[in-house]
Amino acid sequence: VAWGEAENVWHRRHGAEPSLDRCAGCDAFMLDGPGMSLLDGAVVHVGQDYGLECLTAYGEKWRGAAYVGLGAMGLEPLGWRS
């Protein structure tokens, strides 16, 4: 739980500024379908044609960036060893 909170804090402080014109998951223009606004200001496609694919992709992107950023600070998830 603590690692997830650390990722969230890193993302809020250091995450890329989201574009309101493009889907944060697939990077397509939001004219392509219905969107959902997220708490960080990002917008992702949702609906019958997209399901949760864009939301999942965006989560993987920002959590991956947070993982790398936290690792650069010398932190790692509990139980993880390289």
Secondary structure, 3 states (H helix, E strand, C coil): CHHHHHHHHHHHHHCCCCCCCECCCCCCEHHHCCEEECCCCCEEECECCCECHHHHHHHHHHHHHHHHHHHHCCCCCCCCCC
